[in-house]
Every structure is written in structure tokens, then in C-alpha cells.
């Protein structure tokens, strides 16, 4: 019997069967001793096989097999640097919520998310949320940042999850798809989902005035069916996004604007750092490549930690 994972709490999983029934399941022990480096071998979105556990007084299911994934999005675990965390799997489109402030989303965070999505062939739309709260100057800076990513080829939409501005555009992109929504705590993920389907009434919290950061309201990833034929995966707020298992010579392939240029580099294995006649560095000198993107590339290449300072928008012109 086959079902899809709708919720993971770490030790228990909520499955939706092919008949539409929701059942509770646990993981068969053997999955935990296969040398898996992931903190969660089963992720929301997974298609799994299951049997019922006859030894239990209650009818609970046991996951016996994780079916092959179409894709997944993964990051380094926050406290366990040698392990990874699969955020979700079998995703048709990912939405990354970006906020100018309250809290500020750094370009480094955006780029790390985009690189991982590129590596696993997951299309991303950037949702610039809370546009209704911005001053004219802030709105202009946000528009500039959106144009940077549009010029690379990413779809960008300015929205207000609170007022409903441009939510219909988001809904159109989601039609009949499994969608992931991600971002820092406080960027409005739960508010967005409530706007798409008000009856869900997901909990939301105000921004902490002291730290200008969101408070975690979503503890575990969970998928919801929406009444216009889509599924949406709500994820816990992510403070940092560590890139996983990307070879340094392949990293530039996941920066689309770098990938277009690398054929013009003198060396086939150019890292775009110190090599002579590098097309990427030449484009950078000619302002044809955004400096913050190159900076993010170097940070990932050097495996530096994310910079969590809240001043990442000061580079804007």
C-alpha cells in the first residue's frame, strides 16, 4: 500500500492514503541504521509504502519503503554540521519569501537557497512580501533587488500576504502542483497560506521588536491540500541555509548568469577566482554580473558560514 507523507514530527509521520484517508505511521527501524547522514530519512512529500502494525493495540502503520524521489531540497543541519536535513521532496515549484525588513532577508540566504534549488532542478519564484509596509525609498530598493533576480531569469512577485496584493498571481502558479513555501521566520509563510486558503487558520506571530526576527510558529514541515487543486508544504522558519554536496568545480553551474559565461573562460575548470582571462570576473568588472551574487558564490565556495547581520540590503544602489 502506498501513501504520501503530509507531516513529519521526527518520530511519527502523518500519511494520506490513495483513498484519501489520513493515518499515523512510524518508521521501520532498519532505515535508521543504513548510514544515512540525513537527520530525517523520510520527508514531507515522500511517497512511501506501508503496512499496518498488528502488534499495536491501536491501528498504526509502519513505513516499509521510501519510493524514489523526483527531487528534494536539502540543507545542512543547524547543530549537526556533518548531517543534512531534507526540507521536502517531490516539489513542482518552490516559493521563497523575501522581506526587506522585519526581518531582513540577506542576499546570501537567497542565493544559497537558489543554488540548492538549481542543483535539484526545482523552479523557484521569489515572493517579495510585506510591500504594503515599505517606504517609497525601501520599495525602490526592493524593486532594484527584484530586477537583479529577474535579469538572471527568476520569477519575482511583490506581494502582501496580509492584504492579499498579487496573491492571485501566486495561486495561478500553484494550480495542480505540489508547492514548497520557505523563508526566514517572520517573513509571512503562514499568513500567505492563510490568504490562499483562509479556512486553515494557521498560527501567526508578530515580529520580535527586540531582535527584529520572526518567532517560530511552524515546528514541523506539513503539507496541506488547497481547494483549487494545489498542495502546499509549510516549513519551519530557516535562519541559515547551508549548501550540501556540490562540487566546487560545478558550483558556478548553479549560478545561471555564470554558467552562460564560463564557456568563454580560458580554462575549462575555471573557478572564477584567481585564474587569468576569466569571463565571469571580466563581466564583474564591467558591471554585467551583480557583485552580491559573486560574493555569495565566493562564500559558498569557501564554505563560509552565513552572515546573519541585518544590514545585507545596504549594497543596493
C-alpha positions as a Markdown table, in Angstrom:
| # | Residue | x | y | z |
|---|---|---|---|---|
| 1 | Unk | 0.0 | 0.0 | 0.0 |
| 2 | Unk | 1.2 | 3.5 | -0.9 |
| 3 | Unk | 0.7 | 6.9 | 0.7 |
| 4 | Unk | 2.1 | 10.4 | 0.7 |
| 5 | Unk | 3.8 | 11.9 | 3.7 |
| 6 | Unk | 1.9 | 15.0 | 4.8 |
| 7 | Unk | 3.6 | 15.7 | 8.2 |
| 8 | Unk | 6.7 | 14.7 | 10.0 |
| 9 | Unk | 7.3 | 15.2 | 13.7 |
| 10 | Unk | 10.6 | 13.5 | 13.8 |
| 11 | Unk | 9.4 | 10.2 | 15.1 |
| 12 | Unk | 5.8 | 10.0 | 13.7 |
| 13 | Unk | 4.5 | 10.6 | 10.2 |
| 14 | Unk | 1.0 | 11.5 | 9.0 |
| 15 | Unk | 0.3 | 9.8 | 5.7 |
| 16 | Unk | -2.5 | 10.4 | 3.2 |
| 17 | Unk | -3.5 | 7.1 | 1.5 |
| 18 | Unk | -4.6 | 6.6 | -2.0 |
| 19 | Unk | -8.2 | 6.6 | -0.8 |
| 20 | Unk | -7.8 | 10.0 | 0.9 |
| 21 | Unk | -7.6 | 8.7 | 4.4 |
| 22 | Unk | -5.1 | 10.1 | 6.9 |
| 23 | Unk | -3.2 | 7.6 | 9.0 |
| 24 | Unk | -0.4 | 7.8 | 11.6 |
| 25 | Unk | 2.8 | 5.9 | 10.9 |
| 26 | Unk | 6.2 | 5.3 | 12.3 |
| 27 | Unk | 9.5 | 4.4 | 10.6 |
| 28 | Unk | 10.7 | 0.8 | 10.4 |
| 29 | Unk | 13.9 | 0.6 | 12.4 |
| 30 | Unk | 16.2 | -0.5 | 9.6 |
| 31 | Unk | 16.0 | 2.9 | 7.9 |
| 32 | Unk | 17.9 | 4.4 | 10.9 |
| 33 | Unk | 20.9 | 2.1 | 10.6 |
| 34 | Unk | 21.7 | 2.5 | 6.9 |
| 35 | Unk | 24.4 | 5.1 | 7.4 |
| 36 | Unk | 22.1 | 7.9 | 6.3 |
| 37 | Unk | 23.6 | 11.3 | 7.0 |
| 38 | Unk | 20.2 | 13.0 | 6.9 |
| 39 | Unk | 18.5 | 13.8 | 10.2 |
| 40 | Unk | 15.2 | 12.9 | 8.6 |
| 41 | Unk | 15.3 | 9.9 | 6.2 |
| 42 | Unk | 11.6 | 10.4 | 5.5 |
| 43 | Unk | 10.5 | 13.9 | 4.4 |
| 44 | Unk | 7.2 | 15.6 | 3.7 |
| 45 | Unk | 6.2 | 15.0 | 0.1 |
| 46 | Unk | 7.7 | 11.5 | 0.0 |
| 47 | Unk | 5.7 | 8.7 | -1.5 |
| 48 | Unk | 6.1 | 5.6 | 0.8 |
| 49 | Unk | 4.9 | 2.1 | 1.1 |
| 50 | Unk | 3.4 | 1.0 | 4.4 |
| 51 | Unk | 1.9 | -2.0 | 6.3 |
| 52 | Unk | -0.2 | -2.0 | 9.4 |
| 53 | Unk | 1.5 | -2.9 | 12.7 |
| 54 | Unk | -0.6 | -5.8 | 14.1 |
| 55 | Unk | 1.4 | -5.8 | 17.4 |
| 56 | Unk | 0.0 | -2.5 | 18.5 |
| 57 | Unk | -3.3 | -2.0 | 20.4 |
| 58 | Unk | -4.1 | 0.9 | 18.1 |
| 59 | Unk | -4.0 | 0.6 | 14.3 |
| 60 | Unk | -0.8 | 2.3 | 13.3 |
| 61 | Unk | 1.1 | 1.9 | 10.1 |
| 62 | Unk | 4.8 | 1.1 | 9.6 |
| 63 | Unk | 6.7 | 2.7 | 6.7 |
| 64 | Unk | 8.5 | -0.1 | 4.9 |
| 65 | Unk | 9.9 | 1.7 | 1.8 |
| 66 | Unk | 10.7 | 5.2 | 0.6 |
| 67 | Unk | 9.9 | 5.4 | -3.1 |
| 68 | Unk | 12.4 | 7.2 | -5.4 |
| 69 | Unk | 12.1 | 10.9 | -5.2 |
| 70 | Unk | 11.7 | 13.2 | -8.2 |
| 71 | Unk | 13.7 | 15.8 | -6.4 |
| 72 | Unk | 14.2 | 17.2 | -2.9 |
| 73 | Unk | 15.5 | 20.3 | -1.3 |
| 74 | Unk | 18.2 | 19.8 | 1.4 |
| 75 | Unk | 20.4 | 21.9 | 3.7 |
| 76 | Unk | 23.0 | 21.4 | 6.4 |
| 77 | Unk | 21.6 | 20.7 | 9.8 |
| 78 | Unk | 22.0 | 23.7 | 12.1 |
| 79 | Unk | 23.6 | 21.9 | 15.1 |
| 80 | Unk | 25.0 | 18.9 | 13.3 |
| 81 | Unk | 27.4 | 20.1 | 10.6 |
| 82 | Unk | 28.1 | 16.6 | 9.3 |
| 83 | Unk | 24.4 | 15.8 | 8.8 |
| 84 | Unk | 21.8 | 17.2 | 6.5 |
| 85 | Unk | 18.2 | 17.9 | 6.7 |
| 86 | Unk | 15.7 | 17.2 | 3.8 |
| 87 | Unk | 13.2 | 20.0 | 3.9 |
| 88 | Unk | 10.7 | 18.4 | 1.5 |
| 89 | Unk | 10.6 | 16.2 | -1.6 |
| 90 | Unk | 8.7 | 15.8 | -4.9 |
| 91 | Unk | 8.3 | 19.5 | -5.4 |
| 92 | Unk | 6.9 | 21.1 | -8.5 |
| 93 | Unk | 7.7 | 24.7 | -7.6 |
| 94 | Unk | 9.3 | 26.4 | -4.6 |
| 95 | Unk | 8.4 | 29.9 | -3.3 |
| 96 | Unk | 11.0 | 31.8 | -1.2 |
| 97 | Unk | 9.5 | 34.6 | 0.8 |
| 98 | Unk | 11.8 | 37.6 | 0.9 |
| 99 | Unk | 11.3 | 40.6 | 3.2 |
| 100 | Unk | 13.2 | 43.9 | 3.1 |
| 101 | Unk | 13.0 | 44.3 | 6.9 |
| 102 | Unk | 11.1 | 42.9 | 9.9 |
| 103 | Unk | 13.0 | 40.6 | 9.3 |
| 104 | Unk | 15.6 | 41.4 | 6.6 |
| 105 | Unk | 16.4 | 38.6 | 4.2 |
| 106 | Unk | 20.1 | 38.6 | 3.1 |
| 107 | Unk | 21.1 | 38.1 | -0.5 |
| 108 | Unk | 23.5 | 35.4 | 0.8 |
| 109 | Unk | 20.5 | 33.5 | 2.1 |
| 110 | Unk | 18.5 | 34.0 | -1.2 |
| 111 | Unk | 21.5 | 32.8 | -3.3 |
| 112 | Unk | 22.1 | 29.7 | -1.2 |
| 113 | Unk | 18.5 | 28.7 | -1.5 |
| 114 | Unk | 18.5 | 29.3 | -5.3 |
| 115 | Unk | 21.8 | 27.3 | -5.7 |
| 116 | Unk | 20.3 | 24.3 | -3.9 |
| 117 | Unk | 17.1 | 24.5 | -5.9 |
| 118 | Unk | 19.0 | 24.8 | -9.2 |
| 119 | Unk | 21.1 | 21.7 | -8.2 |
| 120 | Unk | 17.9 | 19.6 | -7.7 |
| 121 | Unk | 16.1 | 21.1 | -10.6 |
| 122 | Unk | 13.3 | 22.8 | -8.6 |
| 123 | Unk | 11.9 | 26.0 | -10.2 |
| 124 | Unk | 11.8 | 28.9 | -7.7 |
| 125 | Unk | 9.6 | 32.1 | -7.6 |
| 126 | Unk | 10.8 | 34.8 | -5.2 |
| 127 | Unk | 7.9 | 36.4 | -3.3 |
| 128 | Unk | 8.8 | 39.9 | -2.0 |
| 129 | Unk | 6.4 | 40.1 | 0.9 |
| 130 | Unk | 5.1 | 42.9 | 3.0 |
| 131 | Unk | 5.3 | 45.5 | 0.2 |
| 132 | Unk | 2.4 | 47.4 | 1.9 |
| 133 | Unk | 4.7 | 48.2 | 4.8 |
| 134 | Unk | 7.6 | 49.8 | 2.9 |
| 135 | Unk | 8.5 | 53.4 | 2.5 |
| 136 | Unk | 9.0 | 54.8 | -1.0 |
| 137 | Unk | 12.8 | 54.5 | -0.7 |
| 138 | Unk | 12.6 | 50.9 | 0.6 |
| 139 | Unk | 10.2 | 50.0 | -2.1 |
| 140 | Unk | 12.6 | 51.3 | -4.7 |
| 141 | Unk | 15.4 | 49.3 | -3.2 |
| 142 | Unk | 13.3 | 46.2 | -3.2 |
| 143 | Unk | 12.4 | 46.7 | -6.8 |
| 144 | Unk | 16.0 | 47.0 | -7.7 |
| 145 | Unk | 16.8 | 43.7 | -6.0 |
| 146 | Unk | 13.9 | 42.0 | -7.7 |
| 147 | Unk | 15.2 | 43.3 | -11.1 |
| 148 | Unk | 18.6 | 41.8 | -10.3 |
| 149 | Unk | 17.0 | 38.3 | -10.0 |
| 150 | Unk | 14.6 | 38.8 | -12.9 |
| 151 | Unk | 17.6 | 39.6 | -15.1 |
| 152 | Unk | 19.0 | 36.3 | -14.1 |
| 153 | Unk | 15.8 | 34.5 | -15.1 |
| 154 | Unk | 13.9 | 34.1 | -11.8 |
| 155 | Unk | 10.3 | 35.0 | -11.5 |
| 156 | Unk | 9.7 | 37.7 | -8.9 |
| 157 | Unk | 6.4 | 38.9 | -7.5 |
| 158 | Unk | 5.8 | 41.7 | -5.0 |
| 159 | Unk | 3.0 | 40.6 | -2.6 |
| 160 | Unk | 1.3 | 41.4 | 0.6 |
| 161 | Unk | 0.1 | 38.2 | 2.2 |
| 162 | Unk | -1.7 | 40.3 | 4.8 |
| 163 | Unk | -3.7 | 42.5 | 2.3 |
| 164 | Unk | -3.9 | 39.9 | -0.5 |
| 165 | Unk | -2.0 | 42.0 | -3.0 |
| 166 | Unk | -1.0 | 39.8 | -6.0 |
| 167 | Unk | -1.9 | 36.6 | -4.2 |
| 168 | Unk | -4.0 | 35.7 | -7.3 |
| 169 | Unk | -0.7 | 35.5 | -9.3 |
| 170 | Unk | 0.7 | 33.1 | -6.8 |
| 171 | Unk | -2.4 | 31.0 | -6.9 |
| 172 | Unk | -2.2 | 30.8 | -10.7 |
| 173 | Unk | 1.4 | 29.5 | -10.4 |
| 174 | Unk | 0.3 | 26.8 | -7.9 |
| 175 | Unk | -2.5 | 25.3 | -9.9 |
| 176 | Unk | -2.4 | 21.5 | -9.6 |
| 177 | Unk | 1.1 | 21.5 | -8.3 |
| 178 | Unk | 3.0 | 20.5 | -5.1 |
| 179 | Unk | 4.5 | 23.7 | -3.8 |
| 180 | Unk | 7.0 | 24.5 | -1.1 |
| 181 | Unk | 7.0 | 27.8 | 0.8 |
| 182 | Unk | 10.2 | 28.7 | 2.6 |
| 183 | Unk | 12.0 | 31.6 | 4.2 |
| 184 | Unk | 13.1 | 33.1 | 7.5 |
| 185 | Unk | 10.8 | 33.1 | 10.5 |
| 186 | Unk | 8.5 | 36.1 | 10.3 |
| 187 | Unk | 8.5 | 36.5 | 6.5 |
| 188 | Unk | 4.8 | 35.6 | 6.4 |
| 189 | Unk | 4.7 | 32.0 | 5.3 |
| 190 | Unk | 1.7 | 31.0 | 7.4 |
| 191 | Unk | 0.0 | 34.3 | 6.6 |
| 192 | Unk | 0.4 | 33.5 | 2.9 |
| 193 | Unk | -1.1 | 30.1 | 3.3 |
| 194 | Unk | -4.0 | 31.5 | 5.3 |
| 195 | Unk | -4.5 | 34.0 | 2.5 |
| 196 | Unk | -4.6 | 31.2 | -0.1 |
| 197 | Unk | -7.0 | 29.2 | 2.0 |
| 198 | Unk | -8.5 | 31.1 | 4.9 |
| 199 | Unk | -10.1 | 28.1 | 6.5 |
| 200 | Unk | -6.8 | 26.6 | 7.5 |
| 201 | Unk | -6.3 | 29.3 | 10.2 |
| 202 | Unk | -2.6 | 28.6 | 10.6 |
| 203 | Unk | -1.0 | 30.3 | 13.6 |
| 204 | Unk | 1.0 | 33.5 | 13.0 |
| 205 | Unk | 3.0 | 35.7 | 15.4 |
| 206 | Unk | 4.3 | 39.2 | 15.4 |
| 207 | Unk | 7.9 | 40.1 | 14.8 |
| 208 | Unk | 10.1 | 40.4 | 17.9 |
| 209 | Unk | 10.7 | 44.1 | 18.4 |
| 210 | Unk | 13.9 | 43.5 | 20.3 |
| 211 | Unk | 15.6 | 41.3 | 17.6 |
| 212 | Unk | 13.5 | 42.2 | 14.5 |
| 213 | Unk | 13.2 | 38.5 | 13.8 |
| 214 | Unk | 10.3 | 36.2 | 13.4 |
| 215 | Unk | 9.2 | 33.8 | 16.1 |
| 216 | Unk | 9.0 | 30.2 | 15.0 |
| 217 | Unk | 5.3 | 29.3 | 14.7 |
| 218 | Unk | 5.8 | 26.2 | 12.4 |
| 219 | Unk | 7.7 | 23.5 | 14.3 |
| 220 | Unk | 7.5 | 20.7 | 11.7 |
| 221 | Unk | 7.0 | 20.7 | 8.0 |
| 222 | Unk | 3.4 | 20.0 | 7.0 |
| 223 | Unk | 1.6 | 19.7 | 3.7 |
| 224 | Unk | -1.9 | 21.0 | 3.1 |
| 225 | Unk | -4.4 | 20.4 | 0.3 |
| 226 | Unk | -5.8 | 23.6 | -1.1 |
| 227 | Unk | -9.3 | 23.9 | -2.7 |
| 228 | Unk | -8.0 | 25.0 | -6.1 |
| 229 | Unk | -6.1 | 21.7 | -6.7 |
| 230 | Unk | -2.7 | 22.5 | -5.2 |
| 231 | Unk | -0.7 | 21.2 | -2.3 |
| 232 | Unk | 1.4 | 23.5 | -0.3 |
| 233 | Unk | 4.2 | 22.5 | 2.1 |
| 234 | Unk | 4.7 | 24.8 | 5.1 |
| 235 | Unk | 8.1 | 24.7 | 6.6 |
| 236 | Unk | 9.7 | 25.9 | 9.8 |
| 237 | Unk | 11.5 | 29.2 | 9.5 |
| 238 | Unk | 15.1 | 28.8 | 8.4 |
| 239 | Unk | 17.7 | 31.1 | 9.9 |
| 240 | Unk | 20.6 | 29.8 | 7.7 |
| 241 | Unk | 20.8 | 27.7 | 4.6 |
| 242 | Unk | 23.9 | 25.6 | 4.3 |
| 243 | Unk | 24.6 | 24.2 | 0.8 |
| 244 | Unk | 25.2 | 20.5 | 0.6 |
| 245 | Unk | 27.2 | 18.1 | -1.6 |
| 246 | Unk | 28.0 | 20.5 | -4.5 |
| 247 | Unk | 31.5 | 20.0 | -6.1 |
| 248 | Unk | 33.4 | 23.3 | -6.2 |
| 249 | Unk | 34.0 | 22.9 | -9.9 |
| 250 | Unk | 30.3 | 22.5 | -10.5 |
| 251 | Unk | 29.1 | 25.3 | -8.2 |
| 252 | Unk | 29.1 | 28.0 | -10.9 |
| 253 | Unk | 26.8 | 25.9 | -13.0 |
| 254 | Unk | 24.0 | 26.7 | -10.5 |
| 255 | Unk | 24.5 | 30.4 | -10.9 |
| 256 | Unk | 22.7 | 30.8 | -14.3 |
| 257 | Unk | 24.5 | 34.0 | -15.3 |
| 258 | Unk | 27.9 | 32.4 | -14.5 |
| 259 | Unk | 27.0 | 29.3 | -16.4 |
| 260 | Unk | 26.3 | 31.3 | -19.5 |
| 261 | Unk | 29.8 | 32.9 | -19.3 |
| 262 | Unk | 32.0 | 30.0 | -18.3 |
| 263 | Unk | 32.4 | 28.8 | -21.9 |
| 264 | Unk | 34.4 | 32.0 | -22.6 |
| 265 | Unk | 36.8 | 31.4 | -19.7 |
| 266 | Unk | 40.4 | 30.4 | -20.7 |
| 267 | Unk | 40.3 | 27.3 | -18.6 |
| 268 | Unk | 37.5 | 24.7 | -18.6 |
| 269 | Unk | 37.8 | 24.2 | -14.9 |
| 270 | Unk | 37.9 | 27.9 | -14.1 |
| 271 | Unk | 36.8 | 28.6 | -10.5 |
| 272 | Unk | 36.4 | 32.4 | -11.3 |
| 273 | Unk | 38.7 | 33.4 | -8.5 |
| 274 | Unk | 42.4 | 33.9 | -9.5 |
| 275 | Unk | 42.5 | 32.4 | -13.0 |
| 276 | Unk | 43.6 | 34.6 | -15.9 |
| 277 | Unk | 41.1 | 35.5 | -18.7 |
| 278 | Unk | 38.1 | 34.6 | -16.6 |
| 279 | Unk | 34.9 | 35.7 | -18.4 |
| 280 | Unk | 32.9 | 35.9 | -15.1 |
| 281 | Unk | 35.4 | 38.2 | -13.4 |
| 282 | Unk | 35.6 | 40.3 | -16.6 |
| 283 | Unk | 31.8 | 40.6 | -16.5 |
| 284 | Unk | 32.0 | 41.5 | -12.9 |
| 285 | Unk | 34.5 | 44.3 | -13.7 |
| 286 | Unk | 32.1 | 45.6 | -16.4 |
| 287 | Unk | 29.1 | 45.5 | -14.0 |
| 288 | Unk | 27.4 | 42.8 | -16.1 |
| 289 | Unk | 27.4 | 40.5 | -13.1 |
| 290 | Unk | 25.9 | 41.6 | -9.7 |
| 291 | Unk | 28.6 | 41.9 | -7.1 |
| 292 | Unk | 26.4 | 40.4 | -4.3 |
| 293 | Unk | 25.9 | 37.3 | -6.4 |
| 294 | Unk | 29.7 | 36.9 | -6.9 |
| 295 | Unk | 30.1 | 37.5 | -3.2 |
| 296 | Unk | 27.6 | 34.7 | -2.4 |
| 297 | Unk | 29.5 | 32.4 | -4.8 |
| 298 | Unk | 32.8 | 33.0 | -3.1 |
| 299 | Unk | 31.2 | 32.4 | 0.4 |
| 300 | Unk | 29.7 | 29.1 | -0.7 |
| 301 | Unk | 33.0 | 28.2 | -2.5 |
| 302 | Unk | 35.0 | 28.8 | 0.7 |
| 303 | Unk | 32.3 | 27.1 | 2.8 |
| 304 | Unk | 32.0 | 30.2 | 5.0 |
| 305 | Unk | 29.2 | 30.5 | 7.5 |
| 306 | Unk | 26.1 | 32.5 | 6.6 |
| 307 | Unk | 26.3 | 36.2 | 7.6 |
| 308 | Unk | 23.2 | 36.8 | 9.7 |
| 309 | Unk | 23.7 | 40.5 | 10.1 |
| 310 | Unk | 20.6 | 42.5 | 9.3 |
| 311 | Unk | 22.5 | 45.0 | 7.1 |
| 312 | Unk | 22.6 | 43.0 | 3.9 |
| 313 | Unk | 20.5 | 45.4 | 1.9 |
| 314 | Unk | 23.0 | 48.3 | 2.2 |
| 315 | Unk | 24.6 | 47.4 | -1.1 |
| 316 | Unk | 21.5 | 48.4 | -3.0 |
| 317 | Unk | 22.0 | 51.3 | -5.4 |
